[in-house]
Amino acid sequence: MENTYKKRVSFSVALITLLAIVAIMFVGVGFMKIATIALFAIIIVLLSIIALLNGYKMEEVEEAMLTGCKKSSLVVMILIAVGMVVGTWIVSGVVPSIIYYGLKILSPKFFLVLGFIIISLVSFFTGSTYTAVATLGVAFMGIGYGMGINSSLTAGMIVSGSIVGDKMSPFSETSNMAAAIAGTDIFTHLRSCLYTVIPASLISAVLYTVLGLKYGGSSINMENINTITFAIENNFTLSPILILIPILTIALAIKKVPPTLAVLLGALFGLIASFIFQRQFGFATIVNSLSSGFNFDFGNEVVNKLLNKGGVSSMMSTICLAIMAMSFGELLQMMGVLEVLLSKIQNAINSARNLVIATLITALLTVMFTASQYMGIILPGEFFKNSYKRLKIEPYVLSRTLEDGGTIFSYLVPWSAASIYVSGVLDIPTLSSIPYSFLPILCPLLAIVYAITGFAIFKEEGPQLKGLKAENK
């Protein structure tokens, strides 16, 4: 990928820079338990100093940071909209109704696997992980909490299900981006992705089923469930009609209404429903749910923790993380750090196995050092595209690998914009849900297995995807 900035640092500076970032994040997060925001601030200062020492002007450094801020604007706007929707959907009774009916209807034994399937369907039809997490994801966290299911496990299930749409939907931005970068059509790309998504989904479903079985029978905390349902019954006007609001919001996303606008309209629907169904809370409480979230004393600590949340203010730390992550990523791009390092290995790759693995590793490093899902697709795709052509590997193998790398790793790197978003919306630390996010763990592992064995690594001369014929070159 061509660096749009004029200068690049030397290989030794690039290597030292990346090692310094790894050391700061590893020691800061793993041992000293320093807040991620503080670590981002340290990294931005360090990168600024390195840039100035290598001939960059202060104006260029400032412009790079501002460019990173601009690139984070979409995530920031979605986070603001999600804060509003969580607040209004609680005060309107939407989330309480879903939690109430979910606790009454769903079996704890099969909640995880059914949740995985439902979230997968929502993300597939909307083509958006963000929409799936912001709508049913929030409600499912409440249901899982009421059933006494480990919150990290529930969050991992939601992440796994929501990624299915990000990888397999023809409406997904990342799917279309990966196909375009690799030079293949979207439907051929999606058929190629089935090789990793289907086995990963089946294994994930089995694991969620097995883990869910231990939450049946005597292990269920009925007192906790009864406390929550009693509090909801006595403080909210419940109605199945309220569930139409998230359905309508999801329908807007399916109709390709921009995610930010769809979520904002969902917040508006919630606000209107609040004045119709929940007038007992008063005008100020309802309107303030947009900014400070829902705040009400239910007389029970468990219910207070479950339902007192939302609002723009609840997203401010997540918004700061997103802005700072994109800023330090842009500084790395300005100095061409990743491009300089990658240029040393590109010509040394002479086998399909090494090329696919190198693509995955590059995607991981790109997400780690730019915090961007899109850069995790674009940079490795542009950089290795010619290598795939040189080794006569079909472009839909590259596009699938970009999805197994760039799209997936953005939910496994705790400080990436996607992970920060999920953490903020589901109100759970990113590191705690990663061990239970089975699908994003399995997809890259399967891609590596395929690379080593040669399975599903289609070449111009040889077997193709079902329905496609190799051209005689």
C-alpha positions as CSV (number, residue, x, y, z in Angstrom):
1,M,0.0,0.0,0.0
2,E,1.4,3.4,-1.0
3,N,2.0,5.8,1.9
4,T,0.1,9.0,1.3
5,Y,2.7,10.9,3.4
6,K,6.0,12.0,1.8
7,K,8.6,10.6,4.2
8,R,9.3,7.3,5.8
9,V,11.5,6.4,8.8
10,S,14.3,3.9,8.5
11,F,13.9,0.2,9.1
12,S,15.7,0.4,12.5
13,V,13.5,3.3,13.7
14,A,10.4,1.5,12.6
15,L,11.4,-1.7,14.4
16,I,12.3,0.2,17.6
17,T,9.0,2.1,17.4
18,L,6.9,-1.1,17.2
19,L,8.9,-2.8,20.0
20,A,8.5,0.2,22.2
21,I,4.7,0.2,21.6
22,V,4.5,-3.5,22.3
23,A,6.5,-3.1,25.5
24,I,4.3,-0.2,26.8
25,M,1.0,-2.0,26.1
26,F,2.3,-5.4,27.4
27,V,3.8,-4.1,30.6
28,G,1.1,-1.4,31.2
29,V,-1.9,-3.6,30.7
30,G,-0.5,-7.0,31.7
31,F,1.5,-6.1,34.8
32,M,1.0,-2.6,36.0
33,K,-2.8,-2.5,35.3
34,I,-2.5,1.1,33.9
35,A,-5.7,2.5,32.3
36,T,-5.7,2.1,28.5
37,I,-6.4,5.8,28.0
38,A,-3.2,6.7,30.0
39,L,-1.2,4.2,27.9
40,F,-2.5,5.7,24.7
41,A,-1.5,9.2,25.9
42,I,2.1,7.9,26.6
43,I,2.3,6.2,23.1
44,I,1.1,9.4,21.3
45,V,3.7,11.5,23.1
46,L,6.4,8.9,22.3
47,L,5.4,8.7,18.6
48,S,5.4,12.5,18.4
49,I,8.9,12.7,19.8
50,I,10.2,9.9,17.5
51,A,8.6,11.8,14.5
52,L,10.2,15.1,15.5
53,L,13.6,13.4,15.9
54,N,13.3,12.0,12.4
55,G,12.7,15.2,10.6
56,Y,9.0,15.6,10.8
57,K,7.7,19.1,11.5
58,M,5.4,19.8,14.5
59,E,2.7,20.9,12.1
60,E,2.9,17.5,10.3
61,V,2.6,15.7,13.6
62,E,-0.4,17.8,14.7
63,E,-2.1,17.3,11.3
64,A,-1.6,13.5,11.6
65,M,-3.3,13.4,15.0
66,L,-6.1,15.6,13.7
67,T,-6.5,13.3,10.7
68,G,-6.8,10.3,13.2
69,C,-9.5,12.2,15.1
70,K,-11.4,12.8,11.8
71,K,-11.2,9.1,10.9
72,S,-12.7,8.2,14.3
73,S,-15.7,10.4,13.7
74,L,-18.0,7.6,12.4
75,V,-17.3,5.4,15.5
76,V,-17.7,8.4,17.8
77,M,-21.1,9.3,16.2
78,I,-22.3,5.7,16.5
79,L,-21.2,5.5,20.1
80,I,-23.1,8.7,20.9
81,A,-26.2,7.3,19.1
82,V,-25.9,4.0,21.0
83,G,-25.6,5.8,24.3
84,M,-28.9,7.6,23.5
85,V,-30.6,4.4,22.3
86,V,-29.6,2.4,25.5
87,G,-31.0,5.2,27.7
88,T,-34.3,5.6,25.9
89,W,-34.8,1.9,25.3
90,I,-34.6,1.3,29.1
91,V,-36.8,4.2,30.2
92,S,-39.3,3.3,27.5
93,G,-39.6,-0.3,28.6
94,V,-38.1,-1.8,25.5
95,V,-35.0,-3.4,27.2
96,P,-37.0,-4.3,30.4
97,S,-39.7,-6.0,28.2
98,I,-37.1,-8.0,26.3
99,I,-35.4,-9.0,29.5
100,Y,-38.7,-9.8,31.2
101,Y,-40.0,-12.0,28.4
102,G,-36.6,-13.5,27.8
103,L,-36.3,-14.6,31.5
104,K,-39.9,-16.0,31.3
105,I,-39.5,-17.8,27.9
106,L,-35.9,-18.7,27.3
107,S,-34.3,-21.7,28.9
108,P,-30.9,-21.0,30.6
109,K,-29.6,-24.3,29.2
110,F,-30.0,-23.1,25.6
111,F,-29.8,-19.3,26.0
112,L,-26.2,-19.1,24.8
113,V,-26.7,-21.2,21.6
114,L,-30.1,-19.6,20.8
115,G,-28.6,-16.2,21.4
116,F,-25.7,-17.0,19.1
117,I,-28.0,-18.0,16.4
118,I,-30.4,-15.0,16.8
119,I,-27.5,-12.5,16.9
120,S,-26.0,-14.2,13.8
121,L,-29.2,-13.8,11.9
122,V,-29.6,-10.1,12.9
123,S,-26.0,-9.3,11.9
124,F,-26.4,-11.2,8.6
125,F,-29.5,-9.3,7.5
126,T,-28.2,-5.9,8.7
127,G,-24.6,-6.5,7.6
128,S,-23.5,-4.8,10.7
129,T,-21.9,-6.0,13.9
130,Y,-22.4,-2.6,15.5
131,T,-26.2,-2.7,14.9
132,A,-26.5,-6.3,16.3
133,V,-24.5,-5.4,19.4
134,A,-26.4,-2.2,20.0
135,T,-29.9,-3.6,19.7
136,L,-30.3,-7.2,20.8
137,G,-26.8,-7.4,22.3
138,V,-27.7,-5.0,25.1
139,A,-30.9,-6.8,25.9
140,F,-29.2,-10.3,25.8
141,M,-26.6,-9.1,28.3
142,G,-29.5,-8.3,30.7
143,I,-31.2,-11.7,30.2
144,G,-27.9,-13.5,30.8
145,Y,-27.3,-11.4,33.9
146,G,-30.7,-12.3,35.2
147,M,-30.1,-16.0,34.6
148,G,-26.9,-15.9,36.5
149,I,-24.8,-16.6,33.4
150,N,-21.2,-15.3,33.4
151,S,-21.3,-11.8,31.8
152,S,-18.0,-12.4,30.0
153,L,-19.5,-15.6,28.5
154,T,-22.6,-13.8,27.3
155,A,-20.6,-11.0,25.8
156,G,-18.3,-13.5,24.0
157,M,-21.4,-15.1,22.6
158,I,-22.8,-11.8,21.4
159,V,-19.4,-10.9,19.8
160,S,-19.2,-14.2,18.0
161,G,-22.7,-14.1,16.6
162,S,-22.5,-10.5,15.5
163,I,-19.3,-11.2,13.5
164,V,-21.1,-13.7,11.3
165,G,-22.9,-10.8,9.6
166,D,-19.7,-8.8,9.3
167,K,-18.1,-11.8,7.4
168,M,-21.0,-13.3,5.5
169,S,-23.5,-10.6,4.6
170,P,-23.5,-9.1,1.1
171,F,-24.5,-5.9,2.9
172,S,-21.4,-5.8,5.1
173,E,-18.9,-2.9,4.5
174,T,-16.0,-5.2,5.4
175,S,-17.1,-8.0,3.1
176,N,-17.4,-5.6,0.1
177,M,-14.1,-3.9,1.0
178,A,-12.2,-7.2,1.2
179,A,-13.7,-8.3,-2.1
180,A,-12.9,-5.0,-3.8
181,I,-9.3,-4.9,-2.5
182,A,-8.6,-8.5,-3.7
183,G,-10.3,-8.0,-7.1
184,T,-13.1,-10.5,-6.9
185,D,-16.9,-10.1,-6.8
186,I,-18.8,-10.1,-3.5
187,F,-20.7,-13.4,-3.9
188,T,-17.6,-15.4,-4.9
189,H,-15.9,-13.9,-1.9
190,L,-18.7,-14.9,0.4
191,R,-18.7,-18.5,-0.9
192,S,-14.9,-18.6,-0.2
193,C,-15.6,-17.4,3.4
194,L,-17.9,-20.3,4.0
195,Y,-14.8,-22.5,4.3
196,T,-13.9,-20.9,7.6
197,V,-17.2,-19.4,8.8
198,I,-19.3,-22.6,8.7
199,P,-16.9,-24.9,10.7
200,A,-16.2,-22.0,13.1
201,S,-19.9,-21.4,13.6
202,L,-20.7,-25.1,14.1
203,I,-17.9,-25.5,16.7
204,S,-18.9,-22.2,18.4
205,A,-22.6,-23.4,18.6
206,V,-21.5,-26.7,20.1
207,L,-19.3,-25.0,22.7
208,Y,-22.1,-22.5,23.7
209,T,-24.5,-25.5,24.0
210,V,-22.1,-27.4,26.2
211,L,-21.3,-24.3,28.4
212,G,-25.0,-23.5,28.6
213,L,-26.0,-26.9,30.0
214,K,-24.4,-26.2,33.3
215,Y,-26.8,-23.3,33.9
216,G,-29.9,-25.6,34.0
217,G,-31.7,-27.2,36.9
218,S,-30.6,-26.4,40.4
219,S,-27.8,-24.1,39.3
220,I,-30.3,-21.4,38.3
221,N,-30.6,-18.5,40.7
222,M,-34.4,-18.3,40.8
223,E,-34.3,-15.7,43.5
224,N,-32.3,-13.4,41.2
225,I,-34.7,-14.0,38.3
226,N,-37.8,-13.4,40.5
227,T,-36.3,-10.2,41.9
228,I,-35.6,-8.8,38.5
229,T,-39.0,-9.8,36.9
230,F,-40.9,-8.5,40.0
231,A,-39.0,-5.1,39.9
232,I,-39.7,-4.8,36.1
233,E,-43.4,-5.7,36.5
234,N,-43.9,-3.2,39.3
235,N,-42.1,-0.3,37.7
236,F,-42.7,-0.5,33.9
237,T,-45.7,-0.9,31.7
238,L,-44.8,-4.0,29.7
239,S,-46.1,-4.7,26.2
240,P,-45.0,-6.9,23.3
241,I,-45.6,-3.8,21.2
242,L,-42.4,-2.3,22.6
243,I,-40.4,-5.1,21.0
244,L,-41.4,-3.7,17.6
245,I,-39.0,-0.8,18.2
246,P,-35.8,-2.8,17.9
247,I,-37.4,-4.8,15.1
248,L,-38.1,-1.5,13.2
249,T,-34.5,-0.3,13.9
250,I,-33.1,-3.5,12.5
251,A,-35.4,-3.2,9.5
252,L,-34.0,0.3,8.8
253,A,-30.4,-1.2,8.9
254,I,-31.5,-3.9,6.5
255,K,-32.9,-1.2,4.1
256,K,-29.3,0.2,4.2
257,V,-30.1,3.3,6.2
258,P,-26.7,4.5,7.5
259,P,-26.0,2.9,10.9
260,T,-25.7,6.2,12.8
261,L,-29.0,7.4,11.5
262,A,-30.8,4.1,12.1
263,V,-29.6,4.0,15.7
264,L,-30.6,7.7,16.2
265,L,-34.1,6.9,14.8
266,G,-34.2,4.0,17.2
267,A,-33.5,6.4,20.1
268,L,-36.3,8.7,18.8
269,F,-38.7,5.8,18.7
270,G,-37.7,4.9,22.3
271,L,-38.3,8.5,23.4
272,I,-41.8,8.6,21.8
273,A,-42.6,5.2,23.4
274,S,-41.5,6.5,26.8
275,F,-44.1,9.2,26.7
276,I,-46.8,6.7,25.6
277,F,-46.1,3.8,27.9
278,Q,-43.9,5.1,30.8
279,R,-45.3,8.5,31.8
280,Q,-44.8,7.6,35.5
281,F,-41.2,8.5,35.2
282,G,-41.9,12.2,34.3
283,F,-40.8,14.4,31.5
284,A,-37.3,15.3,32.8
285,T,-36.3,11.6,33.6
286,I,-37.4,10.5,30.1
287,V,-35.6,13.3,28.2
288,N,-32.5,13.1,30.4
289,S,-32.1,9.5,29.4
290,L,-30.6,10.7,26.2
291,S,-27.7,12.4,28.0
292,S,-27.2,10.8,31.4
293,G,-29.1,7.6,30.9
294,F,-31.8,6.0,33.0
295,N,-31.4,6.6,36.7
296,F,-34.0,5.1,39.1
297,D,-33.9,3.5,42.5
298,F,-35.6,0.1,42.3
299,G,-34.7,-0.6,46.0
300,N,-32.5,-3.5,44.9
301,E,-28.8,-3.4,44.0
302,V,-29.0,-6.1,41.4
303,V,-31.8,-4.4,39.5
304,N,-30.2,-1.0,39.8
305,K,-27.0,-2.3,38.3
306,L,-28.9,-4.0,35.5
307,L,-31.2,-1.1,34.4
308,N,-29.4,2.1,35.5
309,K,-27.2,2.8,32.4
310,G,-27.1,4.4,29.0
311,G,-26.9,8.0,27.8
312,V,-24.2,9.8,26.0
313,S,-22.2,10.4,29.2
314,S,-21.8,6.6,29.6
315,M,-19.9,6.5,26.4
316,M,-17.4,9.3,27.0
317,S,-14.5,7.2,28.1
318,T,-15.1,4.8,25.1
319,I,-15.2,7.8,22.8
320,C,-11.9,9.1,24.2
321,L,-10.3,5.7,23.6
322,A,-11.5,5.5,20.0
323,I,-10.2,9.0,19.2
324,M,-6.8,8.4,20.8
325,A,-6.4,4.9,19.2
326,M,-7.0,6.4,15.7
327,S,-4.6,9.2,16.4
328,F,-1.7,7.0,17.3
329,G,-2.5,4.8,14.4
330,E,-2.4,7.8,12.0
331,L,1.0,8.8,13.5
332,L,2.3,5.3,12.6
333,Q,1.0,5.7,9.1
334,M,2.6,9.1,8.7
335,M,6.0,7.6,9.5
336,G,5.3,4.6,7.3
337,V,6.3,2.2,10.1
338,L,4.4,-0.9,9.0
339,E,5.2,-0.4,5.3
340,V,8.9,-0.1,6.0
341,L,8.9,-3.4,8.0
342,L,6.7,-5.2,5.5
343,S,8.9,-4.2,2.5
344,K,11.6,-6.4,4.0
345,I,9.6,-9.6,3.8
346,Q,7.4,-9.3,0.7
347,N,9.9,-10.7,-1.8
348,A,11.0,-13.4,0.5
349,I,7.6,-15.2,0.5
350,N,7.7,-18.0,-2.1
351,S,5.0,-20.4,-1.0
352,A,1.2,-20.2,-0.6
353,R,1.5,-21.3,3.0
354,N,3.8,-18.6,4.0
355,L,1.9,-16.0,2.0
356,V,-1.4,-16.7,3.7
357,I,0.2,-16.8,7.2
358,A,2.1,-13.6,6.4
359,T,-1.2,-11.9,5.4
360,L,-2.8,-12.9,8.7
361,I,0.1,-11.7,10.8
362,T,0.2,-8.4,8.9
363,A,-3.5,-7.9,9.4
364,L,-3.0,-8.6,13.2
365,L,-0.1,-6.1,13.4
366,T,-2.0,-3.5,11.4
367,V,-5.0,-3.7,13.7
368,M,-2.7,-3.6,16.7
369,F,-0.9,-0.5,15.6
370,T,-3.6,1.4,13.8
371,A,-6.6,0.2,15.9
372,S,-8.6,0.2,12.6
373,Q,-10.6,-2.7,11.2
374,Y,-10.5,-1.1,7.7
375,M,-6.7,-0.6,7.7
376,G,-6.4,-4.3,8.8
377,I,-8.1,-5.1,5.4
378,I,-6.7,-2.4,3.2
379,L,-3.0,-2.5,4.0
380,P,-2.3,-6.3,3.8
381,G,-4.6,-6.5,0.8
382,E,-2.8,-3.8,-1.2
383,F,0.6,-5.0,0.0
384,F,0.2,-8.7,-0.8
385,K,-2.1,-8.6,-3.8
386,N,0.8,-8.9,-6.3
387,S,2.3,-11.7,-4.3
388,Y,-1.0,-13.7,-4.7
389,K,-0.9,-13.1,-8.4
390,R,2.8,-14.1,-8.6
391,L,2.0,-17.4,-6.9
392,K,-1.2,-17.8,-9.1
393,I,-3.5,-18.0,-6.0
394,E,-7.1,-17.0,-6.7
395,P,-8.1,-13.5,-5.4
396,Y,-11.0,-14.9,-3.4
397,V,-8.4,-16.7,-1.2
398,L,-6.9,-13.3,-0.5
399,S,-10.3,-11.7,0.2
400,R,-11.2,-14.5,2.6
401,T,-7.9,-14.2,4.4
402,L,-8.4,-10.5,4.8
403,E,-11.7,-11.2,6.5
404,D,-10.2,-13.9,8.7
405,G,-7.5,-11.4,9.6
406,G,-8.5,-7.7,9.5
407,T,-12.2,-8.1,10.2
408,I,-11.7,-10.7,12.9
409,F,-8.6,-9.4,14.8
410,S,-10.3,-6.1,15.4
411,Y,-12.5,-7.8,17.9
412,L,-9.5,-9.6,19.6
413,V,-7.2,-6.6,20.0
414,P,-8.5,-4.9,23.2
415,W,-7.6,-1.4,22.1
416,S,-9.0,-1.5,18.5
417,A,-11.9,0.7,17.7
418,A,-14.2,-2.3,17.2
419,S,-13.3,-3.8,20.6
420,I,-13.6,-0.5,22.3
421,Y,-17.1,-0.1,20.8
422,V,-18.2,-3.5,22.0
423,S,-16.8,-2.9,25.4
424,G,-18.6,0.4,25.8
425,V,-21.9,-0.8,24.5
426,L,-22.0,-4.1,26.5
427,D,-20.3,-2.4,29.6
428,I,-17.7,-5.1,30.0
429,P,-13.9,-5.1,29.8
430,T,-12.7,-6.3,26.4
431,L,-10.1,-8.7,27.8
432,S,-12.7,-10.6,29.8
433,S,-14.9,-11.5,26.9
434,I,-12.1,-12.6,24.5
435,P,-11.7,-16.1,25.9
436,Y,-15.4,-16.8,25.1
437,S,-15.4,-15.2,21.7
438,F,-15.0,-18.5,20.0
439,L,-15.8,-17.6,16.4
440,P,-13.2,-14.9,16.0
441,I,-10.6,-17.2,17.6
442,L,-11.5,-20.1,15.4
443,C,-11.6,-18.4,12.0
444,P,-7.9,-17.3,11.9
445,L,-6.9,-20.7,13.4
446,L,-8.7,-22.5,10.6
447,A,-7.1,-20.2,8.0
448,I,-3.7,-21.2,9.3
449,V,-4.6,-24.9,9.2
450,Y,-5.8,-24.5,5.6
451,A,-2.6,-22.6,4.7
452,I,-0.4,-25.4,6.2
453,T,-2.4,-28.3,4.6
454,G,-3.2,-26.5,1.3
455,F,-6.9,-27.2,1.8
456,A,-9.1,-24.5,0.2
457,I,-6.1,-22.6,-1.1
458,F,-7.4,-22.4,-4.7
459,K,-5.0,-21.7,-7.5
460,E,-5.5,-20.6,-11.1
461,E,-4.5,-24.0,-12.4
462,G,-6.4,-26.5,-10.3
463,P,-9.7,-27.1,-8.4
464,Q,-11.9,-24.1,-7.9
465,L,-14.8,-23.1,-5.8
466,K,-17.8,-25.2,-6.5
467,G,-19.5,-23.8,-9.6
468,L,-16.3,-22.0,-10.8
469,K,-14.1,-23.4,-13.5
470,A,-10.4,-22.8,-13.8
471,E,-9.4,-20.8,-16.8
472,N,-6.8,-22.2,-19.1
473,K,-3.9,-19.9,-18.9
